[in-house]
Amino acid sequence: MEEDVAMAVLCVVGGGVAAQVLAARLRIPAIVLLLGLGFLVGPVLGLLHPSRAFGPNLRPLIGLAVAIVVFEGGLALDFRELRAAGAGVLRLTAIALPINFALGTLAAHLIGGMPWGPSAVFGAILVVTGPTVILPLLRHTRLERRAGSFLKWEAIANDPVGAILTAIVIEILVGSGDRPGQPAVAELAVHLAGGAASAAFLGIGSAFLVSWAFRRDLVPETLKTPLLLALALIAYVLPNLLMHEAGLIGATVFGVALANLHVPGIAELRRFKEALVVLLVSCLFVVLTADLDPAVLGKLSLPILALTAATLFLVRPAATWLATWRSDMSRRERMFVGWIGPRGIVAAAVAGLAGPRLTEAGYAGGDLIQPTVFAVIVATVLAHGFSLAPLARRLGLSVAGDAERLAVVGASPWSSELALTLHREGVPVLLVDTYPGALREARAAGVPTLQAELLSRHAEEGLADQPPDHLLAATRDELYNALVCTRLAPELGRERVYQVAPSADHLLHVDTGVSRDLRGKVLGDGGLDFETLAARHAAGWRFAVAPAGTGEIRTSDCLLVVRPGGGLAFPSPEHELGELEQGDRLVLFSAPERYASSGADARALPAAAGP
C-alpha cells in the first residue's frame, strides 16, 4: 500500500511538474501534456491507479484541491474590469448559462442518443468553462484586457453554478436518501437558497475578517498564507455539509471579496498561491486522467464523438451568439468567446460522481456521461488550447502580436530617444513617468506613454491594457529602480527586468551590494549609470540601429538586441548574451562619428529639455 502511494505521488507530482516545464520550453499548452501523461501512466501503462492508491480519500482530496484553485481564480476577479466588460460578462453568466444547459441537453438526447435524464445531467455539467484551463492559457496569451475579462469572469463565475446545477438535476432525478423520486419544489428551493446563502455569507465574512486582521497587523507575516488557505478550505467544506457543491460558491466568493477589498500584502500572497495552483492543476489533470477505467474509454462511439463535435461547433457558439445578441460586444469578441470554451477539472470531477450515481439509480445511459464528458474535455483542451492565440491574432484581439513589449520607466532625454528609436523599429514600447512634461516630446512623436506612478493602482490598470514583457528602470533614483524591478519581477520574470547601473559599483558587489532578489539585472557593460548616459547624450551621443554583423561596431555600445521574431535580448554583466543570429538588429548608443560609417540607422529624437 505504501509503495502504491509513493508511486502515485511520484507520477503525479514529479510528472506533472516535468510536463509543465516541458510545455513552457515548447510553448504549447501544458494541459495537453498533462492529459497525455495521465493517459500514459494510467490506462496505457498501468503505473498509476489513483482510486486504488488513495482509496475513498481520493474524491475529498480532489474537492479540496479544486477549492484552492477556484479561490485563487476568485482573487483574479477585480470589479474594476467590469467597467469595460460588465454587460458582456453579465450576459455570459446569467443568459448564456441556461441556453447552454438547454442546448446541451437537446444535443445529448438527439445526437448522443442519451435518455432525457442523463442528457440533462450532461447539459448541466458542460455549462461551465474550466478556470483550471482558461487561467493558465490567459497567463501565456497576450489577449486584450477586455477579451480576457470575458473568458476569465465567465469561467470562474459559472464554475460553482454549473456544479450546483448538476447536483440539483441529480437530486430531482434520483431524490435523496431512501426517498427516490422528485422532491417537493418548495423543499428543493429552500435547500438551494440556504446552501447558496450560507456559502456566500461565509465567503464574504471570511474576507472581511481577513481585511480587519491584516490592516491591524494582527497576523504574523509567516501565518498569512496558511490562514488564507485554511479559510478557503473552511469556506468550501462547511457549505458542502448543507448542499452538495455549495462549497465552490464559498471558496469563489471568498477570493472575489478578498480581491476587491484591496487588502495590503495580498499581491505578494497571491503569487505564492499562483505557484501552488500550478502544482495542484498539474496533479489534478494527471490524477483524473490516469483514473479513467479502460472500460469507460471503450464506450466511446460514433454518437459520442458526434455529440462532442456538436458541443464544440454548435452548442457553445449558438449559446454565446444568442446570449450576446444586441449587446456591446463586438462581432469579433462574440466569435472569439463563442469558440473558446475549454472544460476542466470541475467538469471531470462532477462527471465522475454523476455517472455512477445515475447508474446506481437505474437510469439507462448514466454510464455514458463520464466517457462523453472526458471526450469533450480532451477535444476542447486540444482545439481551444492550440487555437486561442492564433485566433486572437487573426481577430485583432491580441496585444502587439508576437513582438515583445518593453516598458521604460523614467522619461529623460536619452530614455525618450531610446523609446522613439524602438518605436520606429516596430518594437512595442511604453514610456512611463509621473511628470507630463517629461512625456510630451515622446508622446508628440507617437510613442505610447503612461503618466502614472508605476507602483500605484492606477498604473496597474494602465499596464493591464498594455502589458509589458520586459522592464527597464531608467530613473535617477537607483533605489527606486530596484524597487520597481522587485515589484514587477514576479509577474514578468526576474530574467526580464533591468535597471541602469549604479553610480558606483556597489550594487554588483557580492558582499556589500543590494541582494539580487531586491533589484533587476544591470543593463549594458556595468558602467552605464544614469549620469553617464545623460552626459553622453548631452555630448551628442545618439541611438542607432544596425543589423548584426555590421563592421566597426563595438559590442560595448549595444544596449539591446531585437530578434527577428520580435523577441528582445539585453546585454548584462550578469549573464551571457549568446551568439547573435541572422536577422538580429542591434540598438546602439554611441558617438556620431562611431556609427556614422557603420551603416546604422541614426534617426533619433532631437535633444530636448527634461527632468
Stockholm file with secondary structure:
# STOCKHOLM 1.0

chainA/1-611         MEEDVAMAVLCVVGGGVAAQVLAARLRIPAIVLLLGLGFLVGPVLGLLHPSRAFGPNLRPLIGLAVAIVVFEGGLALDFRELRAAGAGVLRLTAIALPINFALGTLAAHLIGGMPWGPSAVFGAILVVTGPTVILPLLRHTRLERRAGSFLKWEAIANDPVGAILTAIVIEILVGSGDRPGQPAVAELAVHLAGGAASAAFLGIGSAFLVSWAFRRDLVPETLKTPLLLALALIAYVLPNLLMHEAGLIGATVFGVALANLHVPGIAELRRFKEALVVLLVSCLFVVLTADLDPAVLGKLSLPILALTAATLFLVRPAATWLATWRSDMSRRERMFVGWIGPRGIVAAAVAGLAGPRLTEAGYAGGDLIQPTVFAVIVATVLAHGFSLAPLARRLGLSVAGDAERLAVVGASPWSSELALTLHREGVPVLLVDTYPGALREARAAGVPTLQAELLSRHAEEGLADQPPDHLLAATRDELYNALVCTRLAPELGRERVYQVAPSADHLLHVDTGVSRDLRGKVLGDGGLDFETLAARHAAGWRFAVAPAGTGEIRTSDCLLVVRPGGGLAFPSPEHELGELEQGDRLVLFSAPERYASSGADARALPAAAGP
#=GR chainA/1-611 SS CHHHHHHHHIIIIIHHHHHHHHHHHHTSCHHHHHHHHHHIIIIITCCCCHHHHHGGGHHHHHHHHHHHHHHHHHTTCCGGGHHHHHHHHHIIIIIHHHHHHHHHHHHHHHTSCCCHHHHHHHHHHTTCCCHHHHHHHHHTSCBCHHHHHHHHHHHHHHHHHHHHHHHHHHHHHHEETTEESCCCHHHHHHHHHHHHHHHHHHHHHHHHHHHHHHHTTCSCHHHHHHHHHHHHHHHHHHHHHHSTTTHHHHHHHHHHHHHHTTCTTHHHHHHHHHHHHHHHHHHHHHHHHHTCCHHHHTTCCHHHHHHHHHIIIIIHHHHHHHHTTTSSCCHHHHHHHHHCCCCCHHHHHHHHHHHHHHHHTTCTTGGGHHHHHHHHHHHHHHHHHHHHHHHHHHTTCBSSTTSCCEEEESCCHHHHHHHHHHHHTTCCEEEEESCHHHHHHHHHTTCCEEESCTTSHHHHHHHHHSCCSEEEECSSCHHHHHHHHHHHHHHHCGGGEEECBCSSGGGGCTTTSCCGGGSCEECTTSCCBHHHHHHHHHTTCEEEEEETTCTTCCGGGEEEEECTTSCEECCBTTBCCCCCCTTCEEEEEECHHHHTTTTCBCCCCCCCCCC
#=GC SS_cons         CHHHHHHHHIIIIIHHHHHHHHHHHHTSCHHHHHHHHHHIIIIITCCCCHHHHHGGGHHHHHHHHHHHHHHHHHTTCCGGGHHHHHHHHHIIIIIHHHHHHHHHHHHHHHTSCCCHHHHHHHHHHTTCCCHHHHHHHHHTSCBCHHHHHHHHHHHHHHHHHHHHHHHHHHHHHHEETTEESCCCHHHHHHHHHHHHHHHHHHHHHHHHHHHHHHHTTCSCHHHHHHHHHHHHHHHHHHHHHHSTTTHHHHHHHHHHHHHHTTCTTHHHHHHHHHHHHHHHHHHHHHHHHHTCCHHHHTTCCHHHHHHHHHIIIIIHHHHHHHHTTTSSCCHHHHHHHHHCCCCCHHHHHHHHHHHHHHHHTTCTTGGGHHHHHHHHHHHHHHHHHHHHHHHHHHTTCBSSTTSCCEEEESCCHHHHHHHHHHHHTTCCEEEEESCHHHHHHHHHTTCCEEESCTTSHHHHHHHHHSCCSEEEECSSCHHHHHHHHHHHHHHHCGGGEEECBCSSGGGGCTTTSCCGGGSCEECTTSCCBHHHHHHHHHTTCEEEEEETTCTTCCGGGEEEEECTTSCEECCBTTBCCCCCCTTCEEEEEECHHHHTTTTCBCCCCCCCCCC
//
